[in-house]
């Protein structure tokens, strides 16, 4: 619940850029879907979303663009479907 409250508070801030660091960690699948629906809606409304995740399935489903890093070095940068 604490994670959901934190995410809701950040969501309400209405900043132009939203940085989400492993936002789905510890959430059940239903909560993940609800959260990501909100994130998609924010993106549709023009907000920039920076999603940091180790969950490549989540990234593949929701991120139109991807920057892959290893040990601080850029391995790839481009449209997710091309990576």
Biopython code that builds the backbone (N, CA, C, O; Angstrom):
import numpy as np
from Bio.PDB.StructureBuilder import StructureBuilder

atoms = [
    (1, "UNK", "N", (0.839, -1.204, 0.000)),
    (1, "UNK", "CA", (0.000, 0.000, 0.000)),
    (1, "UNK", "C", (0.871, 1.251, 0.000)),
    (1, "UNK", "O", (0.538, 2.243, -0.648)),
    (2, "UNK", "N", (1.972, 1.207, 0.716)),
    (2, "UNK", "CA", (2.847, 2.377, 0.782)),
    (2, "UNK", "C", (3.333, 2.784, -0.611)),
    (2, "UNK", "O", (3.356, 3.969, -0.944)),
    (3, "UNK", "N", (3.716, 1.804, -1.413)),
    (3, "UNK", "CA", (4.188, 2.089, -2.777)),
    (3, "UNK", "C", (3.070, 2.737, -3.594)),
    (3, "UNK", "O", (3.313, 3.692, -4.331)),
    (4, "UNK", "N", (1.851, 2.223, -3.465)),
    (4, "UNK", "CA", (0.723, 2.785, -4.218)),
    (4, "UNK", "C", (0.458, 4.230, -3.804)),
    (4, "UNK", "O", (0.171, 5.075, -4.652)),
    (5, "UNK", "N", (0.551, 4.516, -2.508)),
    (5, "UNK", "CA", (0.323, 5.880, -2.022)),
    (5, "UNK", "C", (1.399, 6.816, -2.558)),
    (5, "UNK", "O", (1.101, 7.936, -2.972)),
    (6, "UNK", "N", (2.636, 6.365, -2.550)),
    (6, "UNK", "CA", (3.737, 7.174, -3.072)),
    (6, "UNK", "C", (3.535, 7.471, -4.550)),
    (6, "UNK", "O", (3.706, 8.608, -4.990)),
    (7, "UNK", "N", (3.176, 6.457, -5.308)),
    (7, "UNK", "CA", (2.943, 6.642, -6.746)),
    (7, "UNK", "C", (1.774, 7.591, -6.976)),
    (7, "UNK", "O", (1.835, 8.442, -7.864)),
    (8, "UNK", "N", (0.720, 7.456, -6.194)),
    (8, "UNK", "CA", (-0.437, 8.348, -6.330)),
    (8, "UNK", "C", (-0.044, 9.793, -6.038)),
    (8, "UNK", "O", (-0.508, 10.709, -6.716)),
    (9, "UNK", "N", (0.802, 10.002, -5.043)),
    (9, "UNK", "CA", (1.244, 11.355, -4.703)),
    (9, "UNK", "C", (2.061, 11.963, -5.838)),
    (9, "UNK", "O", (1.869, 13.127, -6.189)),
    (10, "UNK", "N", (2.961, 11.186, -6.408)),
    (10, "UNK", "CA", (3.775, 11.666, -7.532)),
    (10, "UNK", "C", (2.882, 11.948, -8.734)),
    (10, "UNK", "O", (3.068, 12.944, -9.434)),
    (11, "UNK", "N", (1.929, 11.083, -8.966)),
    (11, "UNK", "CA", (0.969, 11.231, -10.066)),
    (11, "UNK", "C", (0.235, 12.567, -9.949)),
    (11, "UNK", "O", (0.016, 13.251, -10.948)),
    (12, "UNK", "N", (-0.138, 12.929, -8.733)),
    (12, "UNK", "CA", (-0.916, 14.143, -8.498)),
    (12, "UNK", "C", (-0.086, 15.419, -8.629)),
    (12, "UNK", "O", (-0.653, 16.504, -8.755)),
    (13, "UNK", "N", (1.227, 15.314, -8.603)),
    (13, "UNK", "CA", (2.097, 16.496, -8.637)),
    (13, "UNK", "C", (2.045, 17.237, -9.970)),
    (13, "UNK", "O", (2.342, 18.430, -10.023)),
    (14, "UNK", "N", (1.682, 16.566, -11.015)),
    (14, "UNK", "CA", (1.545, 17.155, -12.343)),
    (14, "UNK", "C", (2.835, 17.793, -12.853)),
    (14, "UNK", "O", (2.805, 18.862, -13.463)),
    (15, "UNK", "N", (3.956, 17.142, -12.604)),
    (15, "UNK", "CA", (5.223, 17.606, -13.150)),
    (15, "UNK", "C", (5.293, 17.226, -14.627)),
    (15, "UNK", "O", (4.648, 16.260, -15.035)),
    (16, "UNK", "N", (6.061, 17.961, -15.444)),
    (16, "UNK", "CA", (6.137, 17.627, -16.874)),
    (16, "UNK", "C", (6.876, 16.319, -17.148)),
    (16, "UNK", "O", (6.658, 15.686, -18.181)),
    (17, "UNK", "N", (7.754, 15.912, -16.220)),
    (17, "UNK", "CA", (8.507, 14.670, -16.364)),
    (17, "UNK", "C", (8.240, 13.810, -15.137)),
    (17, "UNK", "O", (8.345, 14.277, -14.003)),
    (18, "UNK", "N", (7.895, 12.558, -15.374)),
    (18, "UNK", "CA", (7.630, 11.617, -14.288)),
    (18, "UNK", "C", (8.687, 10.520, -14.345)),
    (18, "UNK", "O", (8.786, 9.802, -15.340)),
    (19, "UNK", "N", (9.481, 10.390, -13.278)),
    (19, "UNK", "CA", (10.525, 9.370, -13.208)),
    (19, "UNK", "C", (10.035, 8.252, -12.301)),
    (19, "UNK", "O", (9.743, 8.474, -11.126)),
    (20, "UNK", "N", (9.947, 7.050, -12.856)),
    (20, "UNK", "CA", (9.461, 5.885, -12.121)),
    (20, "UNK", "C", (10.575, 4.843, -12.060)),
    (20, "UNK", "O", (10.934, 4.255, -13.080)),
    (21, "UNK", "N", (11.119, 4.614, -10.875)),
    (21, "UNK", "CA", (12.200, 3.654, -10.675)),
    (21, "UNK", "C", (11.618, 2.358, -10.127)),
    (21, "UNK", "O", (11.229, 2.289, -8.961)),
    (22, "UNK", "N", (11.558, 1.338, -10.969)),
    (22, "UNK", "CA", (10.993, 0.028, -10.610)),
    (22, "UNK", "C", (9.604, 0.184, -9.959)),
    (22, "UNK", "O", (9.370, -0.337, -8.869)),
    (23, "UNK", "N", (8.696, 0.891, -10.623)),
    (23, "UNK", "CA", (7.400, 1.187, -9.999)),
    (23, "UNK", "C", (6.515, -0.031, -9.759)),
    (23, "UNK", "O", (5.599, 0.023, -8.938)),
    (24, "UNK", "N", (6.777, -1.118, -10.458)),
    (24, "UNK", "CA", (5.905, -2.291, -10.326)),
    (24, "UNK", "C", (6.462, -3.339, -9.372)),
    (24, "UNK", "O", (5.818, -4.361, -9.139)),
    (25, "UNK", "N", (7.635, -3.105, -8.824)),
    (25, "UNK", "CA", (8.237, -4.077, -7.903)),
    (25, "UNK", "C", (7.319, -4.300, -6.700)),
    (25, "UNK", "O", (6.904, -3.351, -6.036)),
    (26, "UNK", "N", (7.017, -5.546, -6.438)),
    (26, "UNK", "CA", (6.190, -5.889, -5.287)),
    (26, "UNK", "C", (4.693, -5.751, -5.496)),
    (26, "UNK", "O", (3.917, -6.000, -4.573)),
    (27, "UNK", "N", (4.274, -5.359, -6.687)),
    (27, "UNK", "CA", (2.842, -5.213, -6.959)),
    (27, "UNK", "C", (2.300, -6.481, -7.604)),
    (27, "UNK", "O", (3.006, -7.152, -8.358)),
    (28, "UNK", "N", (1.045, -6.807, -7.306)),
    (28, "UNK", "CA", (0.411, -7.934, -7.988)),
    (28, "UNK", "C", (0.049, -7.493, -9.411)),
    (28, "UNK", "O", (0.062, -6.303, -9.725)),
    (29, "UNK", "N", (-0.274, -8.468, -10.262)),
    (29, "UNK", "CA", (-0.496, -8.171, -11.680)),
    (29, "UNK", "C", (-1.609, -7.153, -11.898)),
    (29, "UNK", "O", (-1.492, -6.283, -12.761)),
    (30, "UNK", "N", (-2.674, -7.253, -11.132)),
    (30, "UNK", "CA", (-3.784, -6.304, -11.286)),
    (30, "UNK", "C", (-3.326, -4.872, -10.974)),
    (30, "UNK", "O", (-3.674, -3.930, -11.687)),
    (31, "UNK", "N", (-2.552, -4.727, -9.916)),
    (31, "UNK", "CA", (-2.037, -3.401, -9.559)),
    (31, "UNK", "C", (-1.081, -2.874, -10.621)),
    (31, "UNK", "O", (-1.068, -1.679, -10.913)),
    (32, "UNK", "N", (-0.280, -3.769, -11.198)),
    (32, "UNK", "CA", (0.628, -3.378, -12.281)),
    (32, "UNK", "C", (-0.181, -2.840, -13.457)),
    (32, "UNK", "O", (0.141, -1.785, -14.004)),
    (33, "UNK", "N", (-1.221, -3.555, -13.841)),
    (33, "UNK", "CA", (-2.052, -3.112, -14.968)),
    (33, "UNK", "C", (-2.703, -1.764, -14.684)),
    (33, "UNK", "O", (-2.731, -0.898, -15.558)),
    (34, "UNK", "N", (-3.228, -1.575, -13.472)),
    (34, "UNK", "CA", (-3.861, -0.308, -13.110)),
    (34, "UNK", "C", (-2.851, 0.835, -13.161)),
    (34, "UNK", "O", (-3.139, 1.905, -13.697)),
    (35, "UNK", "N", (-1.678, 0.602, -12.605)),
    (35, "UNK", "CA", (-0.638, 1.627, -12.610)),
    (35, "UNK", "C", (-0.231, 1.982, -14.033)),
    (35, "UNK", "O", (-0.150, 3.158, -14.387)),
    (36, "UNK", "N", (0.020, 0.977, -14.835)),
    (36, "UNK", "CA", (0.499, 1.233, -16.190)),
    (36, "UNK", "C", (-0.572, 1.889, -17.058)),
    (36, "UNK", "O", (-0.239, 2.658, -17.959)),
    (37, "UNK", "N", (-1.840, 1.605, -16.811)),
    (37, "UNK", "CA", (-2.914, 2.310, -17.521)),
    (37, "UNK", "C", (-2.844, 3.803, -17.220)),
    (37, "UNK", "O", (-3.027, 4.630, -18.113)),
    (38, "UNK", "N", (-2.582, 4.144, -15.965)),
    (38, "UNK", "CA", (-2.456, 5.556, -15.588)),
    (38, "UNK", "C", (-1.232, 6.194, -16.240)),
    (38, "UNK", "O", (-1.287, 7.326, -16.720)),
    (39, "UNK", "N", (-0.137, 5.454, -16.251)),
    (39, "UNK", "CA", (1.093, 5.965, -16.864)),
    (39, "UNK", "C", (0.876, 6.211, -18.358)),
    (39, "UNK", "O", (1.292, 7.244, -18.882)),
    (40, "UNK", "N", (0.233, 5.274, -19.038)),
    (40, "UNK", "CA", (-0.061, 5.434, -20.467)),
    (40, "UNK", "C", (-0.927, 6.669, -20.690)),
    (40, "UNK", "O", (-0.691, 7.428, -21.630)),
    (41, "UNK", "N", (-1.911, 6.874, -19.849)),
    (41, "UNK", "CA", (-2.784, 8.039, -19.990)),
    (41, "UNK", "C", (-2.000, 9.337, -19.795)),
    (41, "UNK", "O", (-2.216, 10.306, -20.523)),
    (42, "UNK", "N", (-1.102, 9.362, -18.828)),
    (42, "UNK", "CA", (-0.266, 10.546, -18.624)),
    (42, "UNK", "C", (0.584, 10.825, -19.861)),
    (42, "UNK", "O", (0.738, 11.976, -20.272)),
    (43, "UNK", "N", (1.129, 9.776, -20.444)),
    (43, "UNK", "CA", (1.947, 9.934, -21.657)),
    (43, "UNK", "C", (1.101, 10.469, -22.809)),
    (43, "UNK", "O", (1.552, 11.330, -23.565)),
    (44, "UNK", "N", (-0.110, 9.968, -22.942)),
    (44, "UNK", "CA", (-1.024, 10.460, -23.996)),
    (44, "UNK", "C", (-1.313, 11.949, -23.833)),
    (44, "UNK", "O", (-1.519, 12.670, -24.809)),
    (45, "UNK", "N", (-1.323, 12.391, -22.575)),
    (45, "UNK", "CA", (-1.607, 13.800, -22.290)),
    (45, "UNK", "C", (-0.371, 14.682, -22.404)),
    (45, "UNK", "O", (-0.427, 15.878, -22.118)),
    (46, "UNK", "N", (0.746, 14.091, -22.820)),
    (46, "UNK", "CA", (1.929, 14.891, -23.082)),
    (46, "UNK", "C", (3.018, 14.848, -22.026)),
    (46, "UNK", "O", (4.038, 15.522, -22.175)),
    (47, "UNK", "N", (2.835, 14.082, -20.972)),
    (47, "UNK", "CA", (3.873, 13.993, -19.946)),
    (47, "UNK", "C", (5.001, 13.090, -20.425)),
    (47, "UNK", "O", (4.757, 12.083, -21.089)),
    (48, "UNK", "N", (6.214, 13.446, -20.094)),
    (48, "UNK", "CA", (7.375, 12.611, -20.377)),
    (48, "UNK", "C", (7.515, 11.610, -19.241)),
    (48, "UNK", "O", (7.491, 11.986, -18.069)),
    (49, "UNK", "N", (7.660, 10.336, -19.587)),
    (49, "UNK", "CA", (7.780, 9.277, -18.590)),
    (49, "UNK", "C", (9.151, 8.632, -18.733)),
    (49, "UNK", "O", (9.522, 8.181, -19.816)),
    (50, "UNK", "N", (9.902, 8.591, -17.639)),
    (50, "UNK", "CA", (11.167, 7.870, -17.593)),
    (50, "UNK", "C", (10.937, 6.664, -16.689)),
    (50, "UNK", "O", (10.799, 6.802, -15.474)),
    (51, "UNK", "N", (10.897, 5.484, -17.294)),
    (51, "UNK", "CA", (10.621, 4.238, -16.573)),
    (51, "UNK", "C", (11.916, 3.448, -16.453)),
    (51, "UNK", "O", (12.526, 3.083, -17.458)),
    (52, "UNK", "N", (12.325, 3.192, -15.235)),
    (52, "UNK", "CA", (13.523, 2.400, -14.975)),
    (52, "UNK", "C", (13.047, 1.035, -14.507)),
    (52, "UNK", "O", (12.350, 0.928, -13.498)),
    (53, "UNK", "N", (13.423, -0.012, -15.243)),
    (53, "UNK", "CA", (12.913, -1.341, -14.906)),
    (53, "UNK", "C", (13.845, -2.438, -15.395)),
    (53, "UNK", "O", (14.512, -2.305, -16.421)),
    (54, "UNK", "N", (13.872, -3.532, -14.628)),
    (54, "UNK", "CA", (14.556, -4.750, -15.054)),
    (54, "UNK", "C", (13.572, -5.709, -15.718)),
    (54, "UNK", "O", (13.971, -6.751, -16.238)),
    (55, "UNK", "N", (12.294, -5.360, -15.699)),
    (55, "UNK", "CA", (11.239, -6.212, -16.248)),
    (55, "UNK", "C", (11.103, -5.941, -17.749)),
    (55, "UNK", "O", (10.393, -5.024, -18.164)),
    (56, "UNK", "N", (11.782, -6.738, -18.542)),
    (56, "UNK", "CA", (11.785, -6.514, -19.987)),
    (56, "UNK", "C", (10.424, -6.758, -20.626)),
    (56, "UNK", "O", (10.125, -6.172, -21.666)),
    (57, "UNK", "N", (9.597, -7.604, -20.031)),
    (57, "UNK", "CA", (8.238, -7.791, -20.553)),
    (57, "UNK", "C", (7.435, -6.506, -20.395)),
    (57, "UNK", "O", (6.712, -6.106, -21.308)),
    (58, "UNK", "N", (7.559, -5.865, -19.251)),
    (58, "UNK", "CA", (6.873, -4.598, -19.005)),
    (58, "UNK", "C", (7.375, -3.535, -19.986)),
    (58, "UNK", "O", (6.584, -2.803, -20.579)),
    (59, "UNK", "N", (8.679, -3.461, -20.145)),
    (59, "UNK", "CA", (9.278, -2.489, -21.066)),
    (59, "UNK", "C", (8.790, -2.735, -22.491)),
    (59, "UNK", "O", (8.409, -1.798, -23.193)),
    (60, "UNK", "N", (8.802, -3.991, -22.912)),
    (60, "UNK", "CA", (8.368, -4.326, -24.274)),
    (60, "UNK", "C", (6.915, -3.933, -24.514)),
    (60, "UNK", "O", (6.555, -3.514, -25.614)),
    (61, "UNK", "N", (6.089, -4.068, -23.494)),
    (61, "UNK", "CA", (4.664, -3.770, -23.652)),
    (61, "UNK", "C", (4.358, -2.277, -23.604)),
    (61, "UNK", "O", (3.466, -1.812, -24.314)),
    (62, "UNK", "N", (5.078, -1.519, -22.781)),
    (62, "UNK", "CA", (4.674, -0.143, -22.524)),
    (62, "UNK", "C", (5.634, 0.949, -23.000)),
    (62, "UNK", "O", (5.220, 2.100, -23.135)),
    (63, "UNK", "N", (6.881, 0.627, -23.253)),
    (63, "UNK", "CA", (7.851, 1.679, -23.584)),
    (63, "UNK", "C", (8.056, 1.800, -25.095)),
    (63, "UNK", "O", (8.528, 0.853, -25.725)),
    (64, "UNK", "N", (7.714, 2.935, -25.681)),
    (64, "UNK", "CA", (7.926, 3.100, -27.120)),
    (64, "UNK", "C", (9.410, 3.279, -27.479)),
    (64, "UNK", "O", (9.822, 3.017, -28.608)),
    (65, "UNK", "N", (10.189, 3.723, -26.511)),
    (65, "UNK", "CA", (11.616, 3.968, -26.735)),
    (65, "UNK", "C", (12.379, 3.400, -25.548)),
    (65, "UNK", "O", (11.863, 3.352, -24.431)),
    (66, "UNK", "N", (13.616, 2.968, -25.798)),
    (66, "UNK", "CA", (14.371, 2.289, -24.754)),
    (66, "UNK", "C", (15.845, 2.697, -24.794)),
    (66, "UNK", "O", (16.433, 2.869, -25.861)),
    (67, "UNK", "N", (16.411, 2.843, -23.618)),
    (67, "UNK", "CA", (17.835, 3.080, -23.453)),
    (67, "UNK", "C", (18.348, 1.958, -22.561)),
    (67, "UNK", "O", (17.960, 1.866, -21.397)),
    (68, "UNK", "N", (19.212, 1.109, -23.094)),
    (68, "UNK", "CA", (19.739, -0.026, -22.340)),
    (68, "UNK", "C", (21.112, 0.323, -21.794)),
    (68, "UNK", "O", (21.993, 0.766, -22.530)),
    (69, "UNK", "N", (21.284, 0.117, -20.486)),
    (69, "UNK", "CA", (22.538, 0.423, -19.817)),
    (69, "UNK", "C", (23.117, -0.818, -19.151)),
    (69, "UNK", "O", (22.381, -1.698, -18.705)),
    (70, "UNK", "N", (24.441, -0.876, -19.089)),
    (70, "UNK", "CA", (25.117, -1.891, -18.282)),
    (70, "UNK", "C", (26.347, -1.226, -17.684)),
    (70, "UNK", "O", (27.186, -0.674, -18.396)),
    (71, "UNK", "N", (26.434, -1.291, -16.369)),
    (71, "UNK", "CA", (27.562, -0.694, -15.642)),
    (71, "UNK", "C", (27.776, 0.765, -16.048)),
    (71, "UNK", "O", (28.912, 1.223, -16.176)),
    (72, "UNK", "N", (26.680, 1.483, -16.246)),
    (72, "UNK", "CA", (26.753, 2.896, -16.577)),
    (72, "UNK", "C", (27.061, 3.223, -18.028)),
    (72, "UNK", "O", (27.170, 4.393, -18.393)),
    (73, "UNK", "N", (27.201, 2.207, -18.851)),
    (73, "UNK", "CA", (27.480, 2.434, -20.271)),
    (73, "UNK", "C", (26.236, 2.155, -21.108)),
    (73, "UNK", "O", (25.483, 1.223, -20.828)),
    (74, "UNK", "N", (26.033, 2.968, -22.131)),
    (74, "UNK", "CA", (24.891, 2.793, -23.029)),
    (74, "UNK", "C", (25.189, 1.643, -23.987)),
    (74, "UNK", "O", (26.160, 1.681, -24.743)),
    (75, "UNK", "N", (24.331, 0.617, -23.939)),
    (75, "UNK", "CA", (24.460, -0.516, -24.858)),
    (75, "UNK", "C", (23.628, -0.309, -26.115)),
    (75, "UNK", "O", (24.034, -0.697, -27.210)),
    (76, "UNK", "N", (22.463, 0.305, -25.948)),
    (76, "UNK", "CA", (21.565, 0.532, -27.082)),
    (76, "UNK", "C", (20.624, 1.677, -26.743)),
    (76, "UNK", "O", (20.325, 1.933, -25.577)),
    (77, "UNK", "N", (20.162, 2.361, -27.783)),
    (77, "UNK", "CA", (19.251, 3.479, -27.612)),
    (77, "UNK", "C", (18.408, 3.581, -28.875)),
    (77, "UNK", "O", (18.939, 3.780, -29.968)),
    (78, "UNK", "N", (17.094, 3.445, -28.724)),
    (78, "UNK", "CA", (16.233, 3.554, -29.890)),
    (78, "UNK", "C", (14.844, 3.032, -29.620)),
    (78, "UNK", "O", (14.492, 2.747, -28.475)),
    (79, "UNK", "N", (14.049, 2.904, -30.670)),
    (79, "UNK", "CA", (12.699, 2.356, -30.518)),
    (79, "UNK", "C", (12.765, 0.943, -29.919)),
    (79, "UNK", "O", (13.561, 0.114, -30.360)),
    (80, "UNK", "N", (11.944, 0.685, -28.939)),
    (80, "UNK", "CA", (11.962, -0.588, -28.218)),
    (80, "UNK", "C", (11.841, -1.773, -29.159)),
    (80, "UNK", "O", (12.565, -2.756, -29.003)),
    (81, "UNK", "N", (10.949, -1.702, -30.125)),
    (81, "UNK", "CA", (10.731, -2.838, -31.037)),
    (81, "UNK", "C", (11.956, -3.161, -31.888)),
    (81, "UNK", "O", (12.105, -4.285, -32.366)),
    (82, "UNK", "N", (12.826, -2.181, -32.077)),
    (82, "UNK", "CA", (14.042, -2.412, -32.858)),
    (82, "UNK", "C", (15.176, -2.987, -32.013)),
    (82, "UNK", "O", (16.144, -3.528, -32.547)),
    (83, "UNK", "N", (15.050, -2.867, -30.699)),
    (83, "UNK", "CA", (16.098, -3.371, -29.820)),
    (83, "UNK", "C", (15.770, -4.783, -29.413)),
    (83, "UNK", "O", (16.528, -5.402, -28.666)),
]
sb = StructureBuilder()
sb.init_structure("model")
sb.init_model(0)
sb.init_chain("A")
sb.init_seg("    ")
for serial, (resi, resn, name, xyz) in enumerate(atoms, 1):
    if name == "N":
        sb.init_residue(resn, " ", resi, " ")
    sb.init_atom(name, np.array(xyz, "f"), 0.0, 1.0, " ", f" {name:<3s}", serial, name[0])
structure = sb.get_structure()
